[in-house]
Amino acid sequence: MPVKVSVVIPVYNPGNYIEDCIASLRRQSLPPDEFEAIFVDDGSTDDTPARLDALAAEVENITVIHQEASGWSGKPRNVGIEASRGEFVMFVDNDDYLGDEALERMYDYAVANGADVVVGKMAGKGRGVPVELFRRNHPRATVDNAPLIDSLTPHKMFRRAFLDRIGLRFPEGRRRLEDHVFVTEAYLRADNVSVLSDYVCYYHLKRDDASNAGFQRFDPVGYFANLREALDVVEKYTEPGPTRDRLFRRWLRNEMVERMRGRRLLAAPEDYRRELFTEIRGVVVERFGPGVAAGLQPTQQVVAALIADGRLDDLVAFAEWESSVASRVEPDGVEWDGGVLRVGLSAELASGGTPMTFPAEGSAAPITEPPASVEEAVDRVGAHSVAGFKRATVELLLTERASSAQYFQPVEFTRETVPAEDGRVRLVLRGTAALDPATAADGGPLEPGLWDVFVRVKLGG
């Protein structure tokens, strides 16, 4: 049989963490003669090379390539592409694993939709993964009609002929964000990208020893130099305007603003905090026009404005306020009714453990100028929260404790403005949901096991 999928796994000293990856490959529903697994050992110094050689001798569709350490994942992935025989190439990290039907489902979906890239639903065990992208199947996704840019890790399926036609390979060497450069160009040049959301295809794991590459402290100068290369790709394949601003916003939000706010900023050592701030501000001032920050949530707009204005001390003070804010959700009747779990709830924001209050009148004016003080910044966020309360939402997300697979559940809710002291108001969301185990997994039954119910509150950013 022709090889449908080549799975490329870069390997460096994974220890026992590689066992889940190997086991998931051996459990695939796609017949073994229709896919191959190529492990590219990038100079491992543990017992992994011998373990993989023994595996390859035992399993016909597994190949191992040994090479000297290259310093990062780009070169071993490229070596795997060159060695691949499949119609599609799927990238998997050695400490992650696949859903048992992932290769079969993703390949069939790619063929059915003529896709050059297939993005399969992800679950994160101890680490974050995109959520909004996987609300539904999206057979013809673009950066304009779907939040593709939220998912820039390489753990996707790519048509090999597409990669060869445009000459796309990973940047090599000891560097960061090589996957951002690769995936962004793939999204912007593919004839079609398909998002498969009705099955968890890929499981991202945070290792107990916290040694995943993405969790390591990094050199800010090198990191943001590499980030500029991803921005260069966007500039090369888009025109100035809303699309480019929206794509740039992903890096401003995730790689810059989120590093300069809340507990994440406060946890950084002071010297490292200052290094990050200097490099981030350089990119913000140099590369981003006003339309990029304008689409952020209010709290993020404040942080972006303070970064551009060079005010690290005010960023720290604003982060101290933000870290005191949390959603407070109270169950209001939880009961089984004819095999369906009915859940009532109320949700609002709290600061320091007490309900937050807001000005009675809101303002949706964009935060284009930096606030004069942290107090003014907090007032602006409060006014935006009131003005945008009609867009506030409360959602239920059902999560399997063992695998971290997630499924949205429908919620009927109302928004209530409750009078408080001094002419201010509280903003309260009240909702009810019906969780049917027979249909809660995107229309299918839940797997047996423990499931947690999480509430997501969106209010004022």
N, C-alpha and C positions, 0 to 999 in steps of 0.2 A: 504493500500500500504506500502511496506517496505520504510524506510527512506533512501533517496539517499544521502542527505547532512545534516550534523549538523553544523550550524554556531555558533561559540563560540566567545562571545564578553565580554572581561574583562571590568569592569566598575568601575570608581572611580571619583565621583564628576564632571560629565560632564556638568551639567546644561542643558541649551537649546541646546548645541552642539550635544546631542544624538538624537535630533529629525530627522535630516537628515538620520541618520543610521536606525532608526526605520522605517521611511517612505520608504526607499529603500528596506528593508526586506519585507514590505507589498506589494510592487509593483513587486516582483519577478515573472517572467514568469513561473518558476517551480511551479507546483501546490502545495498549502499549505500542502497537505497530503503527499508530497514527500520530504519535508525538515522541519527541526526544527531550531529554534533560541534559544540558551541558553545564557542568560545574567548572568554573575557571578559577583555579586556586592561585591567588595573588601572593605567593610567597609565604604561606602560613608556616608558623613555627611550632604549632601544637601537633597533635596526632591526627589532625584532619586529613592531610594528604593520604596517609595510609588507609584511613577509614573510607575515603572516597574511592581509592583504587580497588579496595576489596568490594565495594558496592558495585562498581562498574564491571568487575569480573563476574558478578552474580546476576546483574540486571542488564539485559541486552540493550535497552533503549536509553541507558545512562552512559555519558562520556565525561571524562575528566581531562582537563588541560592544565598543566602546571606551568607557571611562569614566575620570573623574579618579581618581587614586590614593586608595584608601580606607585603606591602611595594613596590611591583613591579608587573609586569604582568605575571611572570612565574607561580606562584601558581594558580591564577584564570584560566589561560589557561589549566593547567593540570587538574584542577577540572572539567572544561568543557569537556575535552577529556574523562575522566572517566564516565561522565554523558551522553555522546553522544550515539546515537543509529544509526547514519548514516553510510553508507558505506564509505563516505569521511567526513573529518572535514575541515572546512574553518574558518580561523581566521580573525576577523574584529575588528578594534579599535573603541571605542565608539564615537569618533569624526570624523570618516571617513564614507564613504558609498559605496554601490555597484551599478554598472550598472544594469538596470532593468532585463536584460537577463543573468547576470553574472553566477548565479548558474547553470542554465540550460545548457548554452554553455560550461562552464568549466567541468561539470559532463559528458556531452556527449563526449567531447574531451578526457577526461580521459579514459572513457570506450573504445572509438574507438582506442586509442593508448596504452592501457594497462599501463597507467601511475600510478606511486606511488605518484608523485607530479605534480601539474599543476600550472604554473606561468601565471596568467592572466595579460593582458596589464594594465598599471597603468597611471593615470593622476595626476599631482600635482597642487593643488590650493594654491599658495604661498609657495610651497616647491618643492625641486627637486626630480625627479624620474628617473630611468634608461630610456635611450632613445635607445641606440644601440641594446639592447636586444630585442626590439619589432619592429625591421624593418620588420620582416616576421614571419609567423607561423613556429614553429620548433617542429614537433611532437616527435622527438627523440633527445633531447638535452643532452649534457654532459658538464662538466667543460672544456673539451678539444675542443669541436666544437661550443660552444656558450658562450657568456659572462654572464653565469648564476651567477657568483660570484659577479656581479654588483648589484644583488638584494638579500639582506640578511634580509629584513623585513619578518615577518612571515605571511603576508597577502596573503596566497596561499591556495590551496586545497591539502590535504594530505589523502592518503588512510589509513583508521583507522587500517586495518589489518597489513599494513606495519609498522606503528608506534608501534603496539603491538609486532610484530615479532622481531624487533631489539631493543625493549625496549626504544624507544626514547621519552623523555619528556623534558620540559623546566627546566633549572636550576632555583631554587626558591630563594626568599629572596630579600632584597633591594640591587640590583646590576645592572650593565649595561651589554649590549650586550648579554643578554640571548638568543635573537633571532639569533645572529650570530652563536652561538654554535649549536643551534637546526637546523637551516636551512642548515648550512655547512655540518653537518653530514647527513642530509636527502639527499642532492645533491650527496654526495660521496657514499652512500649506497643504493640508490634507483635502482630498476631494470630499470626504465625509468622515465625521467622527460620530460614533454611536455610544450612548451611555446605557448600560445594563444595570437596572436598579432592583429587579425583583428576585435577586439571589445574591447572597454574600459571596463574592469571588475571592477576596483577598483579605487576610488577617494580618494587621500590623501589630507587632509585639514590642513593648518596652521591656528590655532585658532587666532582670533583677539586679544585675551589676551596673546598670545604667551606662553601659559602654556602647550603646548604639551610636553610630557616627553623628546623627543629628542632635544628640543630647550633650555633645562636648562643648566646652568653652572654646571660642574661636578668636582668631586674630581679626579685629574689626577692619583694619586697613585692607587685608587681603579679601575678606568676606565681601566688603562693599565694592571693591574693584571687580570681583566676580559678578556681583549683582548688576553692575552697570552693563555687563555683557548681555544679560537677559533683557535689559531695557533696550539695548542696541537692536536685538532681534525684533522687538515690538516696533521700534522706529523704522526698521528696514521693510517690514511687511504690512504696515498700516499707514494711513494718512493722518495728519493732525486733525483732532476733533474728538467727539464723544467716545468712540470706540477705543482710541488710544488712551484717552484719559481714564476710562473704566479699567483697562488692562493695567496701566501704571498704578492705579489705586490699589490693586492687589498687593504690590510690593510695598507701597507706602503704608498700607494698613498692617500687613502681617509681619514684615521684616523691619519696620521702623517704628511706627506709632505704638504697636503692641509691645515693643521692647522698652518703651519709654513711659509706660503707664502702670498704675496699680502695683500689686504685690511684686510683679516681675521686675519693675524698676527698683523698688525698695530692697529687694533681695540681692541685687548686684552690688559687689564691692565698690566703694566710692571711686577708686582709680579706674576700674573697668567701666563703670557707669559713665565717667567723663570721656573715656576713649570712644565708647559707643556713640555718645552724644555728638562728639566732634565729627565722626565719619558719617553718621546719619544726617546731620545738618548739611554737610557738604553735598550729599546727593539731593536732598530736598530743595536746596537753593539752586543747585546747578541744573536739575533735570525736570522738575515738576512745575507746571503752570497752575494757576488758580483753579482750573476745572478739575484737577485731580483730587484735591482735598475737599472740594465742594460736595462730593457724593458720599463722604464719610458720615457716620453717626455723630451726634453733637459732641459727645465726650472725646471722640477721636479727632474731630475738628479742632477742639481746644488744644489737644496735645500737639497736633500738626502745626497750629499757629504759634505755640510756644517754642517748638523746635525751630521753626523758621526765624523766630525773633531772638534766638540764642539764649533762652532763659531756663537754664537747667535747674536752678534753685526753685523756681516756680513750678517746674515739672514735678519735682520731688514733693512739694507741698500739695499739688493737685493729686498726685498718686496716693498720698496719705489720706486725703478725703475719699478718693475712689475706693480705696481698700476697705473703707468702713461700710460701703454700700453692698447690699446683697438682696436677692429676692427672698421674700418670706411667703411661703405657701402653707396653707392650713387645709387639711382634709375636712370636708363637710358632708359626711355621710358616705360610707363605703360599704357596699353590701352585694351579695350574690342574688341575682334575680333570674330564674329560669336558665341557669348556666352562663349568664353574662354578668361580669363584674361592673357594677355601676359606681362611679366615683364622682363626688361633688367636691369642689375646692374653691378657695378664694386666694388671690395672689396680689401682692403689692411689693414695692421696694421698701427696704428698711435701712436705716443708717445707725450704726452703733446699737443695733438690736431693737430700735423703736421705729414705728412707721414714719416714712419720709413725708414731709408736707411740701406743697408747691404753691407758687403764686396763683391767685384765682384767674388771672389773665395770662395767656400764653403769647409767645412770639416765635414765628418760624423764620425770622431773618437769619440768613447764613452767617456763620461765624468766620467772616473773611479777614477781619482785623484781629490781632492778638488782644485778649482781654487785658485791661490795665492792672488787674490783680487776680489772685486766686479766688477771692470772694466773688468778684464779678464773673469769673468763669463758672463758678458753681451756680450763680443766679441765672446765667445764660442757659446752662444745661436744664435747669428747672423750668424756665420759660419754654424751651423747646419741647420738653416732656409734656407739658400741658397742651401746647399747640398740636403736637403729634399724637395725642392720646387716642384719636380716632383710628390710628394705625397700630396701636399696641395690640399684642396678641399673647395668648397663653396656649401652649401646646403640650400634649403628652407624648413621650417617647418611651416605648417599651424596649427594654434592653435585656438580652439574655446574659446572665451573670458569667457563665462559663466561657462563651465565645465573644461577647460584646456585640453580637448582631443586634441591629436597631430597627424599629418599625414605628412610624408615626401613627397615632391614633386620632380619630376625629374628635373634636371638642366643640360643644356649643357653649358660647360664653357671652357675657354682657360686660360693658365698661361702665363703672359708676364713679362719679365725682362726689366725694364725701366731704362735707364741711369739716374744717378743723379749727384750731384756735387762731386768733389774730388775723382772721379773714383769709387764711390759707386753706388749701384743700388736700385731701388724700386721693390718690388715683388707684382704684381697686378693680381687679378683674375677677369675675365670678363665673365658674364654668362647670359643666357636667360632661362626663364621657362614659361611653359604654364599651367595655373591653370584652370582646367575644373570642375566647381561645380558638374557636374553630375557623376564624377568618382574620385574626389580628396580624398575621404575617403576610402583609400585602395581599389579602384575600385568601390566603391558605392557613392551615392550622399551625399553631405554635409547637415547636419541638418540646418534648418533656424536659423539665428542668426548672431552675429558679429564674424568675424574671423580675426585674426591678422596674418600677414606674418612675420616670423622671419628668419633672415639669420644667418647660422652658418658657421664661417670661421675657418678652421683648418690649421694652418701655424706655424711651428717651435715649437709646443707645447704650 
